[in-house]
Amino acid sequence: MEIVFSITQEADGGFVAECLSQDIFTQGDTWDEMRANVQEAVSAYFFDQPKPTAIRLHLVRDEVLAVA
């Protein structure tokens, strides 16, 4: 089983992670911290049941371009 997280970068530079199939949310100030927090949150959420075999992180980038 694979679960997918939607990752967004906040204006302050931190990252927010939201699982698309389970009620799992976490964040981190850096990419590495957010990755570690996702793994910890998934382990805690599935503490009494089989854990996913993979975690996919999908970075969502919202960019606004000026029209000349």
CHARMM internal coordinates of N, CA and C (Angstrom, degrees):
IC EDIT
DIST 1 N 1 CA 1.4587
DIST 1 CA 1 C 1.5232
ANGL 1 N 1 CA 1 C 108.71
DIST 1 C 2 N 1.3144
ANGL 1 CA 1 C 2 N 115.89
DIHE 1 N 1 CA 1 C 2 N 135.39
DIST 2 N 2 CA 1.4607
ANGL 1 C 2 N 2 CA 122.70
DIHE 1 CA 1 C 2 N 2 CA 176.75
DIST 2 CA 2 C 1.5205
ANGL 2 N 2 CA 2 C 108.25
DIHE 1 C 2 N 2 CA 2 C -116.61
DIST 2 C 3 N 1.3319
ANGL 2 CA 2 C 3 N 116.53
DIHE 2 N 2 CA 2 C 3 N 139.17
DIST 3 N 3 CA 1.4549
ANGL 2 C 3 N 3 CA 119.73
DIHE 2 CA 2 C 3 N 3 CA 173.25
DIST 3 CA 3 C 1.5253
ANGL 3 N 3 CA 3 C 108.22
DIHE 2 C 3 N 3 CA 3 C -117.43
DIST 3 C 4 N 1.3368
ANGL 3 CA 3 C 4 N 114.95
DIHE 3 N 3 CA 3 C 4 N 152.35
DIST 4 N 4 CA 1.4593
ANGL 3 C 4 N 4 CA 121.27
DIHE 3 CA 3 C 4 N 4 CA -174.60
DIST 4 CA 4 C 1.5228
ANGL 4 N 4 CA 4 C 109.27
DIHE 3 C 4 N 4 CA 4 C -119.03
DIST 4 C 5 N 1.3265
ANGL 4 CA 4 C 5 N 115.07
DIHE 4 N 4 CA 4 C 5 N 134.64
DIST 5 N 5 CA 1.4555
ANGL 4 C 5 N 5 CA 122.13
DIHE 4 CA 4 C 5 N 5 CA 174.62
DIST 5 CA 5 C 1.5198
ANGL 5 N 5 CA 5 C 109.03
DIHE 4 C 5 N 5 CA 5 C -111.81
DIST 5 C 6 N 1.3110
ANGL 5 CA 5 C 6 N 116.29
DIHE 5 N 5 CA 5 C 6 N 135.83
DIST 6 N 6 CA 1.4543
ANGL 5 C 6 N 6 CA 122.54
DIHE 5 CA 5 C 6 N 6 CA 171.68
DIST 6 CA 6 C 1.5300
ANGL 6 N 6 CA 6 C 106.27
DIHE 5 C 6 N 6 CA 6 C -92.02
DIST 6 C 7 N 1.3295
ANGL 6 CA 6 C 7 N 116.15
DIHE 6 N 6 CA 6 C 7 N 123.36
DIST 7 N 7 CA 1.4535
ANGL 6 C 7 N 7 CA 121.46
DIHE 6 CA 6 C 7 N 7 CA -177.21
DIST 7 CA 7 C 1.5236
ANGL 7 N 7 CA 7 C 108.89
DIHE 6 C 7 N 7 CA 7 C -111.20
DIST 7 C 8 N 1.3300
ANGL 7 CA 7 C 8 N 116.67
DIHE 7 N 7 CA 7 C 8 N 128.96
DIST 8 N 8 CA 1.4521
ANGL 7 C 8 N 8 CA 121.26
DIHE 7 CA 7 C 8 N 8 CA 174.81
DIST 8 CA 8 C 1.5213
ANGL 8 N 8 CA 8 C 109.06
DIHE 7 C 8 N 8 CA 8 C -122.63
DIST 8 C 9 N 1.3257
ANGL 8 CA 8 C 9 N 115.30
DIHE 8 N 8 CA 8 C 9 N 147.18
DIST 9 N 9 CA 1.4561
ANGL 8 C 9 N 9 CA 119.95
DIHE 8 CA 8 C 9 N 9 CA 177.75
DIST 9 CA 9 C 1.5237
ANGL 9 N 9 CA 9 C 108.38
DIHE 8 C 9 N 9 CA 9 C -97.90
DIST 9 C 10 N 1.3192
ANGL 9 CA 9 C 10 N 115.33
DIHE 9 N 9 CA 9 C 10 N 129.95
DIST 10 N 10 CA 1.4501
ANGL 9 C 10 N 10 CA 121.20
DIHE 9 CA 9 C 10 N 10 CA -178.97
DIST 10 CA 10 C 1.5325
ANGL 10 N 10 CA 10 C 110.13
DIHE 9 C 10 N 10 CA 10 C -81.05
DIST 10 C 11 N 1.3140
ANGL 10 CA 10 C 11 N 116.24
DIHE 10 N 10 CA 10 C 11 N 164.26
DIST 11 N 11 CA 1.4653
ANGL 10 C 11 N 11 CA 121.52
DIHE 10 CA 10 C 11 N 11 CA -179.56
DIST 11 CA 11 C 1.5245
ANGL 11 N 11 CA 11 C 111.66
DIHE 10 C 11 N 11 CA 11 C -60.20
DIST 11 C 12 N 1.3365
ANGL 11 CA 11 C 12 N 117.51
DIHE 11 N 11 CA 11 C 12 N -30.90
DIST 12 N 12 CA 1.4622
ANGL 11 C 12 N 12 CA 121.37
DIHE 11 CA 11 C 12 N 12 CA -179.31
DIST 12 CA 12 C 1.5232
ANGL 12 N 12 CA 12 C 112.76
DIHE 11 C 12 N 12 CA 12 C -81.01
DIST 12 C 13 N 1.3370
ANGL 12 CA 12 C 13 N 117.11
DIHE 12 N 12 CA 12 C 13 N -1.96
DIST 13 N 13 CA 1.4561
ANGL 12 C 13 N 13 CA 121.15
DIHE 12 CA 12 C 13 N 13 CA 177.92
DIST 13 CA 13 C 1.5090
ANGL 13 N 13 CA 13 C 114.37
DIHE 12 C 13 N 13 CA 13 C 101.61
DIST 13 C 14 N 1.3231
ANGL 13 CA 13 C 14 N 118.92
DIHE 13 N 13 CA 13 C 14 N -14.58
DIST 14 N 14 CA 1.4578
ANGL 13 C 14 N 14 CA 121.63
DIHE 13 CA 13 C 14 N 14 CA 178.71
DIST 14 CA 14 C 1.5235
ANGL 14 N 14 CA 14 C 111.27
DIHE 13 C 14 N 14 CA 14 C -75.14
DIST 14 C 15 N 1.3235
ANGL 14 CA 14 C 15 N 115.95
DIHE 14 N 14 CA 14 C 15 N 172.97
DIST 15 N 15 CA 1.4594
ANGL 14 C 15 N 15 CA 122.19
DIHE 14 CA 14 C 15 N 15 CA -178.19
DIST 15 CA 15 C 1.5221
ANGL 15 N 15 CA 15 C 110.15
DIHE 14 C 15 N 15 CA 15 C -122.43
DIST 15 C 16 N 1.3323
ANGL 15 CA 15 C 16 N 116.39
DIHE 15 N 15 CA 15 C 16 N 144.12
DIST 16 N 16 CA 1.4601
ANGL 15 C 16 N 16 CA 123.54
DIHE 15 CA 15 C 16 N 16 CA 176.30
DIST 16 CA 16 C 1.5260
ANGL 16 N 16 CA 16 C 107.69
DIHE 15 C 16 N 16 CA 16 C -120.09
DIST 16 C 17 N 1.3380
ANGL 16 CA 16 C 17 N 116.79
DIHE 16 N 16 CA 16 C 17 N 132.07
DIST 17 N 17 CA 1.4528
ANGL 16 C 17 N 17 CA 122.55
DIHE 16 CA 16 C 17 N 17 CA -178.67
DIST 17 CA 17 C 1.5256
ANGL 17 N 17 CA 17 C 109.93
DIHE 16 C 17 N 17 CA 17 C -117.46
DIST 17 C 18 N 1.3293
ANGL 17 CA 17 C 18 N 116.04
DIHE 17 N 17 CA 17 C 18 N 130.07
DIST 18 N 18 CA 1.4695
ANGL 17 C 18 N 18 CA 122.27
DIHE 17 CA 17 C 18 N 18 CA 178.62
DIST 18 CA 18 C 1.5195
ANGL 18 N 18 CA 18 C 108.65
DIHE 17 C 18 N 18 CA 18 C -129.81
DIST 18 C 19 N 1.3223
ANGL 18 CA 18 C 19 N 116.27
DIHE 18 N 18 CA 18 C 19 N 122.43
DIST 19 N 19 CA 1.4568
ANGL 18 C 19 N 19 CA 121.07
DIHE 18 CA 18 C 19 N 19 CA 177.31
DIST 19 CA 19 C 1.5248
ANGL 19 N 19 CA 19 C 108.81
DIHE 18 C 19 N 19 CA 19 C -72.34
DIST 19 C 20 N 1.3402
ANGL 19 CA 19 C 20 N 116.58
DIHE 19 N 19 CA 19 C 20 N 136.56
DIST 20 N 20 CA 1.4570
ANGL 19 C 20 N 20 CA 120.88
DIHE 19 CA 19 C 20 N 20 CA -177.13
DIST 20 CA 20 C 1.5210
ANGL 20 N 20 CA 20 C 113.56
DIHE 19 C 20 N 20 CA 20 C -83.48
DIST 20 C 21 N 1.3285
ANGL 20 CA 20 C 21 N 118.24
DIHE 20 N 20 CA 20 C 21 N -15.02
DIST 21 N 21 CA 1.4634
ANGL 20 C 21 N 21 CA 120.06
DIHE 20 CA 20 C 21 N 21 CA -175.88
DIST 21 CA 21 C 1.5315
ANGL 21 N 21 CA 21 C 114.20
DIHE 20 C 21 N 21 CA 21 C -119.59
DIST 21 C 22 N 1.3266
ANGL 21 CA 21 C 22 N 117.50
DIHE 21 N 21 CA 21 C 22 N -13.19
DIST 22 N 22 CA 1.4626
ANGL 21 C 22 N 22 CA 122.14
DIHE 21 CA 21 C 22 N 22 CA -179.96
DIST 22 CA 22 C 1.5320
ANGL 22 N 22 CA 22 C 108.51
DIHE 21 C 22 N 22 CA 22 C -132.52
DIST 22 C 23 N 1.3172
ANGL 22 CA 22 C 23 N 116.91
DIHE 22 N 22 CA 22 C 23 N 165.49
DIST 23 N 23 CA 1.4662
ANGL 22 C 23 N 23 CA 121.03
DIHE 22 CA 22 C 23 N 23 CA 177.88
DIST 23 CA 23 C 1.5193
ANGL 23 N 23 CA 23 C 110.06
DIHE 22 C 23 N 23 CA 23 C -86.05
DIST 23 C 24 N 1.3318
ANGL 23 CA 23 C 24 N 116.23
DIHE 23 N 23 CA 23 C 24 N 69.60
DIST 24 N 24 CA 1.4569
ANGL 23 C 24 N 24 CA 122.20
DIHE 23 CA 23 C 24 N 24 CA -179.93
DIST 24 CA 24 C 1.5252
ANGL 24 N 24 CA 24 C 107.86
DIHE 23 C 24 N 24 CA 24 C -124.42
DIST 24 C 25 N 1.3196
ANGL 24 CA 24 C 25 N 115.95
DIHE 24 N 24 CA 24 C 25 N 124.27
DIST 25 N 25 CA 1.4536
ANGL 24 C 25 N 25 CA 122.61
DIHE 24 CA 24 C 25 N 25 CA 179.56
DIST 25 CA 25 C 1.5196
ANGL 25 N 25 CA 25 C 107.99
DIHE 24 C 25 N 25 CA 25 C -134.68
DIST 25 C 26 N 1.3314
ANGL 25 CA 25 C 26 N 117.01
DIHE 25 N 25 CA 25 C 26 N 143.79
DIST 26 N 26 CA 1.4585
ANGL 25 C 26 N 26 CA 121.08
DIHE 25 CA 25 C 26 N 26 CA 174.52
DIST 26 CA 26 C 1.5154
ANGL 26 N 26 CA 26 C 108.36
DIHE 25 C 26 N 26 CA 26 C -160.09
DIST 26 C 27 N 1.3149
ANGL 26 CA 26 C 27 N 116.35
DIHE 26 N 26 CA 26 C 27 N 177.86
DIST 27 N 27 CA 1.4578
ANGL 26 C 27 N 27 CA 121.28
DIHE 26 CA 26 C 27 N 27 CA -179.28
DIST 27 CA 27 C 1.5120
ANGL 27 N 27 CA 27 C 109.91
DIHE 26 C 27 N 27 CA 27 C -153.25
DIST 27 C 28 N 1.3155
ANGL 27 CA 27 C 28 N 115.64
DIHE 27 N 27 CA 27 C 28 N 171.86
DIST 28 N 28 CA 1.4563
ANGL 27 C 28 N 28 CA 121.14
DIHE 27 CA 27 C 28 N 28 CA 176.25
DIST 28 CA 28 C 1.5121
ANGL 28 N 28 CA 28 C 109.92
DIHE 27 C 28 N 28 CA 28 C -162.90
DIST 28 C 29 N 1.3094
ANGL 28 CA 28 C 29 N 116.31
DIHE 28 N 28 CA 28 C 29 N 151.81
DIST 29 N 29 CA 1.4609
ANGL 28 C 29 N 29 CA 120.83
DIHE 28 CA 28 C 29 N 29 CA -179.98
DIST 29 CA 29 C 1.5208
ANGL 29 N 29 CA 29 C 111.77
DIHE 28 C 29 N 29 CA 29 C -74.93
DIST 29 C 30 N 1.3258
ANGL 29 CA 29 C 30 N 117.68
DIHE 29 N 29 CA 29 C 30 N -27.38
DIST 30 N 30 CA 1.4572
ANGL 29 C 30 N 30 CA 122.61
DIHE 29 CA 29 C 30 N 30 CA 178.10
DIST 30 CA 30 C 1.5221
ANGL 30 N 30 CA 30 C 108.64
DIHE 29 C 30 N 30 CA 30 C -126.66
DIST 30 C 31 N 1.3361
ANGL 30 CA 30 C 31 N 116.20
DIHE 30 N 30 CA 30 C 31 N 166.72
DIST 31 N 31 CA 1.4639
ANGL 30 C 31 N 31 CA 120.30
DIHE 30 CA 30 C 31 N 31 CA 178.28
DIST 31 CA 31 C 1.5244
ANGL 31 N 31 CA 31 C 110.94
DIHE 30 C 31 N 31 CA 31 C -60.67
DIST 31 C 32 N 1.3338
ANGL 31 CA 31 C 32 N 116.47
DIHE 31 N 31 CA 31 C 32 N -44.47
DIST 32 N 32 CA 1.4671
ANGL 31 C 32 N 32 CA 120.16
DIHE 31 CA 31 C 32 N 32 CA -179.19
DIST 32 CA 32 C 1.5250
ANGL 32 N 32 CA 32 C 111.83
DIHE 31 C 32 N 32 CA 32 C -64.34
DIST 32 C 33 N 1.3336
ANGL 32 CA 32 C 33 N 117.17
DIHE 32 N 32 CA 32 C 33 N -40.41
DIST 33 N 33 CA 1.4667
ANGL 32 C 33 N 33 CA 120.51
DIHE 32 CA 32 C 33 N 33 CA 178.27
DIST 33 CA 33 C 1.5219
ANGL 33 N 33 CA 33 C 110.66
DIHE 32 C 33 N 33 CA 33 C -65.47
DIST 33 C 34 N 1.3363
ANGL 33 CA 33 C 34 N 116.83
DIHE 33 N 33 CA 33 C 34 N -41.47
DIST 34 N 34 CA 1.4625
ANGL 33 C 34 N 34 CA 120.25
DIHE 33 CA 33 C 34 N 34 CA 179.17
DIST 34 CA 34 C 1.5288
ANGL 34 N 34 CA 34 C 110.52
DIHE 33 C 34 N 34 CA 34 C -64.38
DIST 34 C 35 N 1.3318
ANGL 34 CA 34 C 35 N 117.97
DIHE 34 N 34 CA 34 C 35 N -41.39
DIST 35 N 35 CA 1.4727
ANGL 34 C 35 N 35 CA 121.32
DIHE 34 CA 34 C 35 N 35 CA 177.98
DIST 35 CA 35 C 1.5299
ANGL 35 N 35 CA 35 C 110.89
DIHE 34 C 35 N 35 CA 35 C -60.04
DIST 35 C 36 N 1.3254
ANGL 35 CA 35 C 36 N 116.51
DIHE 35 N 35 CA 35 C 36 N -45.69
DIST 36 N 36 CA 1.4678
ANGL 35 C 36 N 36 CA 120.55
DIHE 35 CA 35 C 36 N 36 CA 179.01
DIST 36 CA 36 C 1.5269
ANGL 36 N 36 CA 36 C 110.30
DIHE 35 C 36 N 36 CA 36 C -63.72
DIST 36 C 37 N 1.3260
ANGL 36 CA 36 C 37 N 117.26
DIHE 36 N 36 CA 36 C 37 N -39.85
DIST 37 N 37 CA 1.4667
ANGL 36 C 37 N 37 CA 120.95
DIHE 36 CA 36 C 37 N 37 CA 179.83
DIST 37 CA 37 C 1.5316
ANGL 37 N 37 CA 37 C 111.31
DIHE 36 C 37 N 37 CA 37 C -67.29
DIST 37 C 38 N 1.3270
ANGL 37 CA 37 C 38 N 117.69
DIHE 37 N 37 CA 37 C 38 N -35.24
DIST 38 N 38 CA 1.4703
ANGL 37 C 38 N 38 CA 120.84
DIHE 37 CA 37 C 38 N 38 CA 176.39
DIST 38 CA 38 C 1.5240
ANGL 38 N 38 CA 38 C 109.55
DIHE 37 C 38 N 38 CA 38 C -63.26
DIST 38 C 39 N 1.3193
ANGL 38 CA 38 C 39 N 116.95
DIHE 38 N 38 CA 38 C 39 N -47.38
DIST 39 N 39 CA 1.4715
ANGL 38 C 39 N 39 CA 119.98
DIHE 38 CA 38 C 39 N 39 CA 179.93
DIST 39 CA 39 C 1.5335
ANGL 39 N 39 CA 39 C 111.05
DIHE 38 C 39 N 39 CA 39 C -61.17
DIST 39 C 40 N 1.3238
ANGL 39 CA 39 C 40 N 117.09
DIHE 39 N 39 CA 39 C 40 N -41.74
DIST 40 N 40 CA 1.4636
ANGL 39 C 40 N 40 CA 121.05
DIHE 39 CA 39 C 40 N 40 CA 178.73
DIST 40 CA 40 C 1.5296
ANGL 40 N 40 CA 40 C 111.07
DIHE 39 C 40 N 40 CA 40 C -65.56
DIST 40 C 41 N 1.3375
ANGL 40 CA 40 C 41 N 116.99
DIHE 40 N 40 CA 40 C 41 N -42.47
DIST 41 N 41 CA 1.4675
ANGL 40 C 41 N 41 CA 120.92
DIHE 40 CA 40 C 41 N 41 CA -179.67
DIST 41 CA 41 C 1.5257
ANGL 41 N 41 CA 41 C 111.12
DIHE 40 C 41 N 41 CA 41 C -65.53
DIST 41 C 42 N 1.3292
ANGL 41 CA 41 C 42 N 117.45
DIHE 41 N 41 CA 41 C 42 N -39.68
DIST 42 N 42 CA 1.4613
ANGL 41 C 42 N 42 CA 121.14
DIHE 41 CA 41 C 42 N 42 CA 178.83
DIST 42 CA 42 C 1.5298
ANGL 42 N 42 CA 42 C 110.00
DIHE 41 C 42 N 42 CA 42 C -65.83
DIST 42 C 43 N 1.3225
ANGL 42 CA 42 C 43 N 117.40
DIHE 42 N 42 CA 42 C 43 N -43.47
DIST 43 N 43 CA 1.4695
ANGL 42 C 43 N 43 CA 120.63
DIHE 42 CA 42 C 43 N 43 CA 178.10
DIST 43 CA 43 C 1.5187
ANGL 43 N 43 CA 43 C 110.92
DIHE 42 C 43 N 43 CA 43 C -60.86
DIST 43 C 44 N 1.3278
ANGL 43 CA 43 C 44 N 117.20
DIHE 43 N 43 CA 43 C 44 N -41.66
DIST 44 N 44 CA 1.4655
ANGL 43 C 44 N 44 CA 120.78
DIHE 43 CA 43 C 44 N 44 CA -179.99
DIST 44 CA 44 C 1.5327
ANGL 44 N 44 CA 44 C 110.77
DIHE 43 C 44 N 44 CA 44 C -68.00
DIST 44 C 45 N 1.3230
ANGL 44 CA 44 C 45 N 117.35
DIHE 44 N 44 CA 44 C 45 N -42.01
DIST 45 N 45 CA 1.4574
ANGL 44 C 45 N 45 CA 121.04
DIHE 44 CA 44 C 45 N 45 CA -177.96
DIST 45 CA 45 C 1.5313
ANGL 45 N 45 CA 45 C 111.61
DIHE 44 C 45 N 45 CA 45 C -64.69
DIST 45 C 46 N 1.3276
ANGL 45 CA 45 C 46 N 116.69
DIHE 45 N 45 CA 45 C 46 N -39.47
DIST 46 N 46 CA 1.4656
ANGL 45 C 46 N 46 CA 121.53
DIHE 45 CA 45 C 46 N 46 CA -177.62
DIST 46 CA 46 C 1.5306
ANGL 46 N 46 CA 46 C 111.79
DIHE 45 C 46 N 46 CA 46 C -100.51
DIST 46 C 47 N 1.3374
ANGL 46 CA 46 C 47 N 118.14
DIHE 46 N 46 CA 46 C 47 N 28.63
DIST 47 N 47 CA 1.4688
ANGL 46 C 47 N 47 CA 121.08
DIHE 46 CA 46 C 47 N 47 CA -173.92
DIST 47 CA 47 C 1.5194
ANGL 47 N 47 CA 47 C 113.51
DIHE 46 C 47 N 47 CA 47 C -58.63
DIST 47 C 48 N 1.3315
ANGL 47 CA 47 C 48 N 118.46
DIHE 47 N 47 CA 47 C 48 N -31.43
DIST 48 N 48 CA 1.4638
ANGL 47 C 48 N 48 CA 120.62
DIHE 47 CA 47 C 48 N 48 CA -176.20
DIST 48 CA 48 C 1.5252
ANGL 48 N 48 CA 48 C 113.29
DIHE 47 C 48 N 48 CA 48 C -115.17
DIST 48 C 49 N 1.3247
ANGL 48 CA 48 C 49 N 116.46
DIHE 48 N 48 CA 48 C 49 N 19.37
DIST 49 N 49 CA 1.4615
ANGL 48 C 49 N 49 CA 121.50
DIHE 48 CA 48 C 49 N 49 CA 179.65
DIST 49 CA 49 C 1.5281
ANGL 49 N 49 CA 49 C 109.10
DIHE 48 C 49 N 49 CA 49 C -146.29
DIST 49 C 50 N 1.3181
ANGL 49 CA 49 C 50 N 117.71
DIHE 49 N 49 CA 49 C 50 N 167.19
DIST 50 N 50 CA 1.4673
ANGL 49 C 50 N 50 CA 119.65
DIHE 49 CA 49 C 50 N 50 CA -178.85
DIST 50 CA 50 C 1.5314
ANGL 50 N 50 CA 50 C 111.49
DIHE 49 C 50 N 50 CA 50 C -59.78
DIST 50 C 51 N 1.3306
ANGL 50 CA 50 C 51 N 115.29
DIHE 50 N 50 CA 50 C 51 N 134.66
DIST 51 N 51 CA 1.4568
ANGL 50 C 51 N 51 CA 120.57
DIHE 50 CA 50 C 51 N 51 CA -179.10
DIST 51 CA 51 C 1.5337
ANGL 51 N 51 CA 51 C 109.98
DIHE 50 C 51 N 51 CA 51 C -83.74
DIST 51 C 52 N 1.3326
ANGL 51 CA 51 C 52 N 117.30
DIHE 51 N 51 CA 51 C 52 N 154.56
DIST 52 N 52 CA 1.4661
ANGL 51 C 52 N 52 CA 120.42
DIHE 51 CA 51 C 52 N 52 CA 176.29
DIST 52 CA 52 C 1.5301
ANGL 52 N 52 CA 52 C 110.43
DIHE 51 C 52 N 52 CA 52 C -61.08
DIST 52 C 53 N 1.3121
ANGL 52 CA 52 C 53 N 116.03
DIHE 52 N 52 CA 52 C 53 N 152.86
DIST 53 N 53 CA 1.4658
ANGL 52 C 53 N 53 CA 120.14
DIHE 52 CA 52 C 53 N 53 CA 178.00
DIST 53 CA 53 C 1.5230
ANGL 53 N 53 CA 53 C 111.41
DIHE 52 C 53 N 53 CA 53 C -83.55
DIST 53 C 54 N 1.3378
ANGL 53 CA 53 C 54 N 117.08
DIHE 53 N 53 CA 53 C 54 N -19.71
DIST 54 N 54 CA 1.4624
ANGL 53 C 54 N 54 CA 120.79
DIHE 53 CA 53 C 54 N 54 CA 179.98
DIST 54 CA 54 C 1.5281
ANGL 54 N 54 CA 54 C 109.89
DIHE 53 C 54 N 54 CA 54 C -150.55
DIST 54 C 55 N 1.3193
ANGL 54 CA 54 C 55 N 114.55
DIHE 54 N 54 CA 54 C 55 N 151.04
DIST 55 N 55 CA 1.4653
ANGL 54 C 55 N 55 CA 122.08
DIHE 54 CA 54 C 55 N 55 CA 175.18
DIST 55 CA 55 C 1.5235
ANGL 55 N 55 CA 55 C 106.36
DIHE 54 C 55 N 55 CA 55 C -123.21
DIST 55 C 56 N 1.3143
ANGL 55 CA 55 C 56 N 116.58
DIHE 55 N 55 CA 55 C 56 N 121.10
DIST 56 N 56 CA 1.4618
ANGL 55 C 56 N 56 CA 121.14
DIHE 55 CA 55 C 56 N 56 CA 178.44
DIST 56 CA 56 C 1.5311
ANGL 56 N 56 CA 56 C 108.49
DIHE 55 C 56 N 56 CA 56 C -101.99
DIST 56 C 57 N 1.3248
ANGL 56 CA 56 C 57 N 116.64
DIHE 56 N 56 CA 56 C 57 N 129.78
DIST 57 N 57 CA 1.4567
ANGL 56 C 57 N 57 CA 122.86
DIHE 56 CA 56 C 57 N 57 CA 177.29
DIST 57 CA 57 C 1.5229
ANGL 57 N 57 CA 57 C 108.31
DIHE 56 C 57 N 57 CA 57 C -105.42
DIST 57 C 58 N 1.3187
ANGL 57 CA 57 C 58 N 115.88
DIHE 57 N 57 CA 57 C 58 N 117.91
DIST 58 N 58 CA 1.4631
ANGL 57 C 58 N 58 CA 121.66
DIHE 57 CA 57 C 58 N 58 CA -178.16
DIST 58 CA 58 C 1.5253
ANGL 58 N 58 CA 58 C 108.12
DIHE 57 C 58 N 58 CA 58 C -109.27
DIST 58 C 59 N 1.3364
ANGL 58 CA 58 C 59 N 116.96
DIHE 58 N 58 CA 58 C 59 N 106.07
DIST 59 N 59 CA 1.4620
ANGL 58 C 59 N 59 CA 121.79
DIHE 58 CA 58 C 59 N 59 CA -179.50
DIST 59 CA 59 C 1.5190
ANGL 59 N 59 CA 59 C 109.72
DIHE 58 C 59 N 59 CA 59 C -78.75
DIST 59 C 60 N 1.3271
ANGL 59 CA 59 C 60 N 115.44
DIHE 59 N 59 CA 59 C 60 N 120.56
DIST 60 N 60 CA 1.4582
ANGL 59 C 60 N 60 CA 122.18
DIHE 59 CA 59 C 60 N 60 CA 178.95
DIST 60 CA 60 C 1.5242
ANGL 60 N 60 CA 60 C 107.39
DIHE 59 C 60 N 60 CA 60 C -101.44
DIST 60 C 61 N 1.3152
ANGL 60 CA 60 C 61 N 114.98
DIHE 60 N 60 CA 60 C 61 N 121.57
DIST 61 N 61 CA 1.4629
ANGL 60 C 61 N 61 CA 119.38
DIHE 60 CA 60 C 61 N 61 CA -178.02
DIST 61 CA 61 C 1.5190
ANGL 61 N 61 CA 61 C 108.60
DIHE 60 C 61 N 61 CA 61 C -114.66
DIST 61 C 62 N 1.3171
ANGL 61 CA 61 C 62 N 115.85
DIHE 61 N 61 CA 61 C 62 N 123.62
DIST 62 N 62 CA 1.4593
ANGL 61 C 62 N 62 CA 122.18
DIHE 61 CA 61 C 62 N 62 CA 178.86
DIST 62 CA 62 C 1.5214
ANGL 62 N 62 CA 62 C 106.79
DIHE 61 C 62 N 62 CA 62 C -108.14
DIST 62 C 63 N 1.3356
ANGL 62 CA 62 C 63 N 116.01
DIHE 62 N 62 CA 62 C 63 N 115.35
DIST 63 N 63 CA 1.4627
ANGL 62 C 63 N 63 CA 120.38
DIHE 62 CA 62 C 63 N 63 CA -176.49
DIST 63 CA 63 C 1.5129
ANGL 63 N 63 CA 63 C 108.55
DIHE 62 C 63 N 63 CA 63 C -129.17
DIST 63 C 64 N 1.3278
ANGL 63 CA 63 C 64 N 115.93
DIHE 63 N 63 CA 63 C 64 N 134.95
DIST 64 N 64 CA 1.4552
ANGL 63 C 64 N 64 CA 121.87
DIHE 63 CA 63 C 64 N 64 CA 178.13
DIST 64 CA 64 C 1.5149
ANGL 64 N 64 CA 64 C 107.98
DIHE 63 C 64 N 64 CA 64 C -109.97
DIST 64 C 65 N 1.3197
ANGL 64 CA 64 C 65 N 115.67
DIHE 64 N 64 CA 64 C 65 N 126.96
DIST 65 N 65 CA 1.4583
ANGL 64 C 65 N 65 CA 121.27
DIHE 64 CA 64 C 65 N 65 CA 179.00
DIST 65 CA 65 C 1.5184
ANGL 65 N 65 CA 65 C 110.37
DIHE 64 C 65 N 65 CA 65 C -105.73
DIST 65 C 66 N 1.3167
ANGL 65 CA 65 C 66 N 116.02
DIHE 65 N 65 CA 65 C 66 N 139.19
DIST 66 N 66 CA 1.4629
ANGL 65 C 66 N 66 CA 120.23
DIHE 65 CA 65 C 66 N 66 CA 176.33
DIST 66 CA 66 C 1.5277
ANGL 66 N 66 CA 66 C 108.84
DIHE 65 C 66 N 66 CA 66 C -77.79
DIST 66 C 67 N 1.3121
ANGL 66 CA 66 C 67 N 115.58
DIHE 66 N 66 CA 66 C 67 N 140.62
DIST 67 N 67 CA 1.4459
ANGL 66 C 67 N 67 CA 120.95
DIHE 66 CA 66 C 67 N 67 CA 177.86
DIST 67 CA 67 C 1.5289
ANGL 67 N 67 CA 67 C 107.57
DIHE 66 C 67 N 67 CA 67 C -95.30
DIST 67 C 68 N 1.3292
ANGL 67 CA 67 C 68 N 115.91
DIHE 67 N 67 CA 67 C 68 N 124.96
DIST 68 N 68 CA 1.4740
ANGL 67 C 68 N 68 CA 119.68
DIHE 67 CA 67 C 68 N 68 CA -177.26
DIST 68 CA 68 C 1.5063
ANGL 68 N 68 CA 68 C 111.57
DIHE 67 C 68 N 68 CA 68 C -85.57
END
COOR INIT
IC SEED 1 N 1 CA 1 C
IC BUILD
